[in-house]
Amino acid sequence: MTPNELHQLLRLVCALIFVVALMGGLAMVMRRVNAGRLTKGEKRLHVVEALHLDARRRLVLLRRDNTEHLVILGTNGETVVEQGIESRQDKQP
C-alpha cells in the first residue's frame, strides 16, 4: 500500500468517525428537546383497543380528547370506519 493510499484510507476513516459522532450528538439533542415537549401537559391521543382482523389489517379504536375514532389500518393505507364516537369514559358515573 502506497503512502498516498494509506493517507486516503486514514482520511476516510476519520471522516466516517466524524459523521457518526455528529449523528450521535444530534440524536441526543433531539431526545432532550422531544422529552421536554412530551412531559409538559396532558397526552391527548390514546389507543383504546386494537384487534387484528387478518395478517395485513388491524382495527383500532383511537381516543383524542373525549372523542373516539374507529380506523382500519392496513398495508395499503387506512380507512376511517366511524368518527366522532362519544367516549365511554365520559359516560361512566
Residue pairs with C-beta under 8 A, 6 or more apart in sequence:
1 9
44 64
44 65
45 62
45 63
45 64
46 62
46 63
46 64
47 60
47 61
47 62
47 63
48 61
48 62
48 63
48 68
49 60
49 61
50 58
50 59
50 60
50 61
51 58
51 59
51 60
52 58
52 59
53 59
53 72
56 74
56 75
57 72
57 73
57 74
57 75
58 72
58 73
58 74
59 70
59 71
59 72
59 73
59 81
60 70
60 71
60 72
60 73
61 68
61 69
61 70
61 71
62 68
62 69
62 70
62 71
63 69
63 87
63 89
66 86
66 87
66 89
66 90
67 83
67 84
67 85
67 86
67 87
68 85
68 86
68 87
68 88
69 80
69 82
69 83
69 84
69 85
70 80
70 81
70 82
70 83
70 85
71 78
71 79
71 80
71 81
72 78
72 79
72 81
